[in-house]
Amino acid sequence: MLKLSETNKHYLIGAIGGALVLAMVTSSWDLMITPAAAERLGKKRAEEAVAKAVAPFCVERFRSQKDISAKLAELKKQDQYQQGTYLANGGWATTPGTTTPNPEAARVCAEMLTKA
């Protein structure tokens, strides 16, 4: 076994403690993430980017209706968390070539419509 002097023991304990604190800080501040966390973050950001790209088409489809003022009033009556579902169920958040609506695009679309 390696014998250390009292001074060197303190240095070693300080270095180990510093390494642990550094690891905790870098992981909590997302300075260092695992590959699985990076994949989840990348997937989430990709879905958000697609939603932001598709949302203007949803807004345009919604605004091209004949009874836009009544539909917009009906949308605004909905609770904020239900507005995306309302647009998805109405078919406005379904992109051409797909059969299911994009729920994230519907949420972004609802935000755009209610703020306008």
Secondary structure, DSSP 4 states (H G I P E B T S, - for coil): -----HHHHHHHHHHHHHHHHHHHHHHHTTSS--HHHHHHHHHHHHHHHHHHHHHHHHHHHHHTSTTHHHHHHHHHHS-HHHHHHHHHHHTTTPPTT-SS--HHHHHHHHHHHHH-
